[in-house]
Amino acid sequence: MNNLNKILSNIATINVVGNTDMLINKISIDSRVCDARSCFVAIKGTANDGHQYIDSVIKQGTTAIVCEKMPSNLAENVTYIQVANSSICAGQMASNFYSNPSSQFKLVGVTGTNGKTSVATLLFQLFTKLGYVCGLISTVQNQIGNQIIPSTHTTPDAIQLQKLFADMQAAGCSYVFMEVSSHAAHQHRIAGATFAGALFTNITHDHLDYHQTFEDYIYAKKMFFDALPSTAFAISNMDDKRGMVMLQNTKATTHTYGIKNLANFKGKILENSLQGLLLNINGTEVHCKMIGEFNAYNLLLVYSAAVSLHADKEEVLAILSTLQGAEGRFDCVKSNTTNVLGIVDYAHTPDALLNVLATIQKLREGNEKVLTLVGCGGDRDSAKRPIMAQVACEYSDKVILTSDNPRTEDPVIILQQMEAGVPVHQLKKVMTIADRKEAIKTICQLANANDIILIAGKGHEKYQEINGVKHPFDDKQILIQTFELLEK
């Protein structure tokens, strides 16, 4: 319970009608859960405008309304607070409600198209092994110390996020590592958060269903860096052609990392095999269990962030050598009898798929064939569908196109759009099987001894979403079960 005056502290208001000296026990952007002690924040969302629910929350007893546009008829005994942007205010108010919990620990955000989950998870593992209680907010899961909390979005909404921060503070977290999606930055879900650091992985073609243009997508990522305080640090990828764009207007102290170009944190890949990576990081060699050039970048960024957080360099390098990747990121399963290697990966963009397949090609030691299964999600950027199929064909000996999460789209139409990207001379290597479970079984049956199978697109997900229903589905478990059946 907090006084509304405290909740409105440092909030830029345009107009206030009514008494703000009242007790509030909840801030909400969801009209369905509002009651007499709630403050309802009316947000203009992508699908709905919260302003249309103001009358209904008043009927539910709510007496505090935050809005961008004042209703034409003002109810008696109701306080109206008009602001320029209610999305920003929701986060700031929630931060005030919970006494700015993110200022009580070191909060580091990771943004970029690929690698966010891996970097955030690796930092969580690293600082946990350094002896700290840590928090994690990621696509795979949220975590407070050893407590795992299921994750529904890459970044929770502004109010849920501040509640999660408050829980992390109460649990004694010293560090919190979180993914910051472009949607979260653009929708101001991170408003009210106090960041100690921001990390940029890379940027490639994705989410153009939402951002419309690539420039808008880049700007959404850049918004995160532009808003950093002077007390924070910002680290960007020198090898990404837009890496320096992220640092242009930030007030934070800036650092760079890279493998190909000169940077503050310089890495070099000495060995890259199925046994792991041998890296040189700023002059010191370290062997890591993780595989592939993309993981070399992830590990280098993790090291850069840890040093920027004043962790001991030697301790950091020692722990780096023990870290495992995030679930569903180059997640390997091996058949006991045929030595077929199955790899489950979340790669759902052309660049991510290219990175994984290029890594697999570099890891081949003989005449192993590469068999790739890939799909594309429904109600998402359709422009990447033919490109995904084209990339899969270019780097694979056999390709099966299948369903991902079709959501409300017809999977057959999605697959037809993917098929349009298959070069004519490679049509013979491609099969289309809409049923994902059947497709996984088929690709395993097609593999010979020592071959490599890539199951791409869903990674850690434990469901397949079809027409609004999430059906239980786990790529890795189906792969393991199929291997076991074929081994009998």
Secondary structure by P-SEA (a helix, b strand, c coil): cccccccccccccccccccccccccccccccccccccbbbbbbbccccccccaaaaaaaacccbbbbccccccccccbbbbbcccaaaaaaaaaaaaacccccccbbbbbbcccaaaaaaaaaaaaaaaaccccccccccccccccbbbbbccccccaaaaaaaaaaaaaacccbbbbbbcaaaaaacccccccccbbbbcccccccccccccaaaaaaaaacccccccccbbbbbbcccccccccccccccbbbbbbccccccbbbbbccccccccccccccbbbbbccccaaaaaaaaaaaaaaaaacccaaaaaaaaacccccccccbbbbcccccbbbbbbccccaaaaaaaaaaaaaacccbbbbbbbbcccccccccaaaaaaaaaaacccbbbbbbcccccccaaaaaaaaaccccccccccbbbbccaaaaaaaaaaaccccbbbbbcccccccbbbcccccccccaaaaaaaaaaaaac
